[in-house]
Amino acid sequence: MKKFLAMQGGGRPDGKPRIGETFHLQTAYELGKIVTVTVDRPLGSFHPEHKDMYYPVNYGYIEGIIAPDGEEQDAYILGVNEAVEKFTGKIIAVIHRLDDVEEKWVVCPENISFGKEEIMEQVKFQEQYFQSEIIMQN
């Protein structure tokens, strides 16, 4: 059985969701899989509704995968330093929001890895508004 590490602020030593949390564990089993992200908010763009939210990373969705919010699964793309329309890479983490129904996948090139702190640093432009934890394979 795979073990998963969770992080919220200082980290969770047992890697388990808190009592009362809804965590879609099947999402954690997507870790390590290769997916293609269709980018609808490229690096350097601004949010279509929140005009002051700048995207320092590419952000999009995985076609055909329905997320807990009923929409296609959202994903941050890390390790790609130019705007792209599509990207195929490996899921290295799931950002589980404790105060929202959404979960975000973190996708990067297969030969690159990031730690939890590095991931949070790159996605805080959006995740700063939520209480979230990062789920990764141990």
Backbone bond lengths (Angstrom), bond angles and torsions (degrees), N, CA, C in turn:
res aa  C-N    CA-C-N  psi(-1)  N-CA   C-N-CA  omega(-1)  CA-C   N-CA-C  phi
1 M - - - 1.452 - - 1.522 108.94 -
2 K 1.324 116.90 136.96 1.456 121.80 178.59 1.514 109.94 -75.82
3 K 1.321 115.27 145.49 1.460 120.57 173.27 1.510 107.64 -105.57
4 F 1.313 116.60 145.82 1.447 122.14 -179.37 1.511 109.26 -123.21
5 L 1.322 115.92 141.41 1.449 121.81 177.55 1.510 109.59 -103.41
6 A 1.306 116.00 135.05 1.464 120.76 177.92 1.514 108.48 -113.72
7 M 1.310 116.05 150.57 1.449 120.56 176.97 1.517 109.77 -139.27
8 Q 1.292 115.15 130.00 1.455 120.67 171.34 1.507 105.11 -139.55
9 G 1.289 117.31 116.53 1.453 119.89 -176.04 1.519 110.03 60.87
10 G 1.336 117.42 -108.16 1.453 121.85 -178.47 1.511 113.92 -80.22
11 G 1.313 119.34 -8.03 1.457 121.03 177.49 1.519 112.46 107.31
12 R 1.309 116.15 156.71 1.449 123.66 177.19 1.513 107.81 -114.06
13 P 1.302 119.88 114.27 1.461 120.71 -175.35 1.529 114.17 -65.89
14 D 1.330 118.28 -31.10 1.463 118.99 -177.84 1.523 113.33 -89.50
15 G 1.346 118.04 -12.04 1.459 121.08 177.73 1.516 114.63 71.40
16 K 1.339 118.23 9.11 1.463 121.44 -177.28 1.520 111.03 -101.91
17 P 1.339 117.03 148.92 1.467 119.32 175.41 1.525 110.79 -64.22
18 R 1.309 116.11 151.57 1.458 121.18 177.22 1.530 110.04 -71.64
19 I 1.323 115.78 157.01 1.458 120.40 176.56 1.519 108.86 -58.20
20 G 1.319 117.07 132.99 1.449 121.73 179.68 1.517 113.49 92.27
21 E 1.325 118.19 -11.19 1.465 120.35 178.14 1.513 110.00 -76.83
22 T 1.292 114.95 148.79 1.447 120.08 169.55 1.511 106.44 -105.88
23 F 1.298 116.84 111.90 1.465 120.70 177.08 1.513 107.42 -123.79
24 H 1.281 115.82 128.23 1.451 121.13 -178.29 1.522 108.87 -85.98
25 L 1.340 116.11 87.41 1.453 122.29 -172.93 1.518 111.96 -57.66
26 Q 1.327 117.77 -31.15 1.456 118.58 178.42 1.522 110.95 -59.08
27 T 1.322 117.60 -30.05 1.456 121.21 177.19 1.518 110.33 -62.58
28 A 1.338 118.08 -39.40 1.457 121.34 179.58 1.522 111.35 -62.57
29 Y 1.310 117.33 -28.96 1.466 120.04 179.62 1.525 112.25 -74.47
30 E 1.321 117.41 -5.07 1.463 121.14 174.48 1.525 110.85 -80.32
31 L 1.322 117.70 -14.35 1.461 121.32 -178.47 1.524 110.64 -54.83
32 G 1.322 116.07 134.82 1.458 121.58 179.77 1.516 114.61 91.04
33 K 1.328 117.43 -13.58 1.463 120.71 -179.92 1.529 110.80 -77.14
34 I 1.315 115.13 154.43 1.454 122.23 177.58 1.526 108.08 -94.34
35 V 1.328 116.20 129.49 1.472 121.67 -179.23 1.524 109.38 -136.10
36 T 1.329 115.38 161.33 1.461 121.39 173.94 1.517 108.08 -110.97
37 V 1.327 115.25 125.96 1.457 122.30 -179.86 1.526 108.39 -102.08
38 T 1.332 115.85 128.04 1.463 121.99 171.13 1.520 106.57 -90.27
39 V 1.313 116.69 119.71 1.460 121.51 -173.76 1.529 109.90 -88.25
40 D 1.339 115.45 120.47 1.472 119.73 175.57 1.526 111.57 -111.30
41 R 1.329 116.73 -7.92 1.470 122.08 174.13 1.528 107.44 -135.28
42 P 1.324 116.19 86.12 1.468 119.71 -176.24 1.530 112.96 -70.14
43 L 1.313 114.82 157.67 1.453 122.03 174.20 1.526 108.61 -49.56
44 G 1.332 116.41 131.62 1.456 121.37 179.60 1.516 114.70 92.52
45 S 1.327 117.19 -3.50 1.467 120.03 -179.18 1.531 110.14 -95.13
46 F 1.331 114.81 175.72 1.459 122.10 177.40 1.523 109.17 -118.99
47 H 1.332 116.39 151.97 1.464 122.43 178.69 1.528 109.03 -59.36
48 P 1.335 117.82 138.03 1.462 119.67 -177.63 1.534 114.84 -64.75
49 E 1.330 118.00 -27.22 1.467 120.84 -179.57 1.526 112.76 -105.58
50 H 1.324 116.88 -36.83 1.463 122.49 -179.61 1.527 106.95 -103.26
51 K 1.316 115.40 85.05 1.470 122.59 -169.06 1.523 114.73 -60.32
52 D 1.327 118.01 -17.92 1.461 119.64 179.33 1.535 112.62 -91.57
53 M 1.344 118.42 -0.78 1.460 121.31 179.57 1.528 109.86 -90.59
54 Y 1.324 114.90 107.24 1.465 123.84 -179.27 1.529 109.36 -90.19
55 Y 1.324 117.39 137.84 1.462 122.78 179.53 1.530 110.06 -97.96
56 P 1.349 117.14 104.28 1.461 120.87 178.13 1.525 112.84 -82.50
57 V 1.340 116.47 -2.66 1.465 122.96 176.33 1.527 107.83 -135.63
58 N 1.324 116.51 161.68 1.460 120.71 172.90 1.528 108.48 -72.57
59 Y 1.329 116.13 143.48 1.464 121.85 -175.53 1.524 107.72 -143.00
60 G 1.309 116.31 136.79 1.457 119.00 -179.81 1.513 112.17 -165.12
61 Y 1.326 115.73 -145.68 1.461 121.15 -174.27 1.524 109.87 -145.89
62 I 1.332 114.43 160.42 1.457 121.25 177.29 1.521 107.25 -103.35
63 E 1.308 115.65 115.06 1.465 120.70 -177.93 1.521 110.63 -62.12
64 G 1.336 115.17 135.64 1.458 121.19 174.88 1.516 115.24 84.72
65 I 1.318 118.46 -5.07 1.472 121.64 176.72 1.520 106.60 -106.74
66 I 1.327 116.26 115.70 1.459 120.77 -178.44 1.525 109.45 -91.95
67 A 1.320 115.84 126.82 1.459 123.69 -177.85 1.534 110.65 -86.66
68 P 1.346 116.33 171.19 1.471 120.18 179.26 1.525 114.46 -57.52
69 D 1.346 118.23 -22.12 1.469 120.03 179.37 1.524 112.56 -86.17
70 G 1.353 117.63 2.15 1.454 121.53 178.45 1.521 113.99 87.95
71 E 1.315 117.79 -4.64 1.467 122.99 177.96 1.525 108.46 -102.43
72 E 1.332 116.32 173.31 1.459 118.58 176.73 1.528 109.71 -66.88
73 Q 1.334 115.37 148.23 1.459 121.99 -173.76 1.523 112.05 -62.32
74 D 1.340 116.26 125.71 1.457 122.15 178.19 1.521 110.57 -81.48
75 A 1.345 115.63 152.52 1.460 120.17 178.89 1.519 111.09 -149.15
76 Y 1.322 114.77 139.93 1.453 122.58 168.62 1.522 106.67 -90.66
77 I 1.317 117.38 141.07 1.461 122.12 175.10 1.527 107.13 -110.31
78 L 1.321 116.32 118.43 1.457 121.49 178.32 1.523 109.17 -110.23
79 G 1.319 116.20 153.93 1.459 120.52 176.92 1.512 114.62 84.59
80 V 1.322 117.33 8.60 1.466 122.55 176.70 1.522 105.65 -122.30
81 N 1.315 116.87 112.75 1.462 121.17 -170.00 1.522 114.45 -100.29
82 E 1.316 116.50 26.95 1.460 121.99 173.73 1.520 108.19 -143.43
83 A 1.314 116.33 155.30 1.463 120.71 178.75 1.529 109.10 -67.20
84 V 1.333 116.02 135.13 1.462 121.85 178.80 1.527 109.37 -132.41
85 E 1.331 116.30 160.02 1.467 121.08 176.87 1.520 111.47 -93.41
86 K 1.336 116.76 -35.31 1.465 123.17 177.18 1.510 107.71 -142.09
87 F 1.329 114.90 153.27 1.452 119.47 178.91 1.518 109.24 -150.48
88 T 1.319 116.78 133.86 1.456 122.14 175.41 1.518 108.19 -109.92
89 G 1.333 115.62 124.94 1.456 120.88 -178.79 1.513 111.37 -159.58
90 K 1.337 114.70 -170.86 1.461 122.15 -174.94 1.523 110.70 -101.58
91 I 1.330 116.02 138.69 1.466 121.80 174.29 1.527 107.23 -76.62
92 I 1.342 116.22 116.94 1.467 119.71 -179.35 1.526 112.93 -106.45
93 A 1.335 116.99 -15.38 1.468 119.56 -177.68 1.520 110.21 -160.36
94 V 1.324 114.35 159.76 1.460 123.00 171.62 1.523 106.51 -122.27
95 I 1.327 116.16 128.16 1.458 120.56 174.26 1.519 106.62 -95.70
96 H 1.306 114.34 110.23 1.464 121.78 -177.67 1.525 108.54 -98.21
97 R 1.314 115.51 116.91 1.468 120.94 178.67 1.519 109.52 -85.84
98 L 1.312 115.61 124.51 1.460 121.21 -178.36 1.522 112.12 -79.01
99 D 1.327 116.90 -20.90 1.455 121.52 -176.18 1.534 111.77 -117.53
100 D 1.327 116.69 26.75 1.460 121.99 -179.18 1.526 107.29 -157.59
101 V 1.323 117.42 161.25 1.467 120.07 179.15 1.519 112.55 -85.18
102 E 1.321 116.59 -11.09 1.463 119.61 -176.50 1.517 112.85 -81.77
103 E 1.319 114.31 149.92 1.447 123.54 168.53 1.517 106.11 -128.47
104 K 1.304 116.27 142.88 1.464 121.37 179.07 1.518 108.50 -114.50
105 W 1.310 117.22 136.99 1.450 121.20 175.02 1.519 108.36 -93.04
106 V 1.310 116.13 148.74 1.462 122.60 175.98 1.528 107.14 -112.01
107 V 1.329 115.38 120.36 1.461 122.37 -175.55 1.524 108.21 -119.75
108 C 1.328 116.02 139.58 1.462 119.93 177.85 1.521 110.05 -147.71
109 P 1.346 117.55 168.59 1.457 119.25 176.51 1.534 110.16 -56.89
110 E 1.318 116.42 148.63 1.463 121.18 -175.69 1.523 113.66 -58.99
111 N 1.307 118.29 -29.94 1.462 121.33 -175.53 1.528 113.71 -93.28
112 I 1.322 117.72 9.78 1.465 122.30 -179.00 1.526 109.12 -122.48
113 S 1.334 115.64 144.21 1.459 118.92 174.64 1.532 108.88 -133.84
114 F 1.305 115.12 158.97 1.455 122.48 179.54 1.521 108.01 -136.06
115 G 1.325 116.32 147.22 1.452 121.26 173.00 1.519 110.28 -85.74
116 K 1.314 116.12 170.74 1.467 120.82 -177.67 1.521 112.53 -60.32
117 E 1.328 115.80 -41.95 1.460 119.22 -179.31 1.530 110.81 -65.34
118 E 1.334 116.70 -40.56 1.470 121.03 178.43 1.528 110.78 -63.68
119 I 1.319 116.08 -41.01 1.472 120.38 178.74 1.523 109.52 -62.34
120 M 1.331 116.54 -51.11 1.466 119.51 -177.42 1.518 111.21 -60.72
121 E 1.319 117.41 -38.25 1.466 120.93 178.62 1.527 110.72 -59.60
122 Q 1.338 117.55 -39.81 1.464 121.16 -176.32 1.526 113.74 -80.12
123 V 1.334 117.59 -22.17 1.467 119.56 -177.82 1.528 112.95 -108.89
124 K 1.332 117.23 2.97 1.467 118.96 -176.65 1.520 112.95 -65.10
125 F 1.335 117.94 -20.21 1.466 120.29 177.68 1.521 110.52 -54.56
126 Q 1.334 117.17 -29.02 1.467 121.53 179.06 1.531 111.54 -113.34
127 E 1.318 117.39 -39.50 1.466 120.82 -175.61 1.528 112.90 -72.98
128 Q 1.340 118.49 -14.04 1.461 120.83 179.04 1.525 112.57 -61.08
129 Y 1.311 117.05 -18.88 1.462 121.74 -178.50 1.530 112.60 -89.43
130 F 1.330 117.21 0.16 1.468 122.36 -176.20 1.522 109.88 -131.59
131 Q 1.317 114.25 156.15 1.454 120.18 170.16 1.523 105.37 -91.70
132 S 1.323 117.00 114.73 1.450 118.86 -174.76 1.514 111.61 -139.66
133 E 1.307 114.66 164.85 1.457 122.14 175.70 1.518 108.55 -133.94
134 I 1.321 115.41 154.50 1.452 120.69 -179.12 1.518 108.53 -105.43
135 I 1.321 115.86 126.72 1.457 122.47 178.61 1.518 107.72 -104.67
136 M 1.333 116.39 126.90 1.458 121.57 179.18 1.533 108.44 -137.56
137 Q 1.322 115.98 159.61 1.456 119.06 173.03 1.509 108.68 -69.34
138 N 1.315 115.33 145.22 1.457 120.95 177.96 1.514 110.02 -76.63
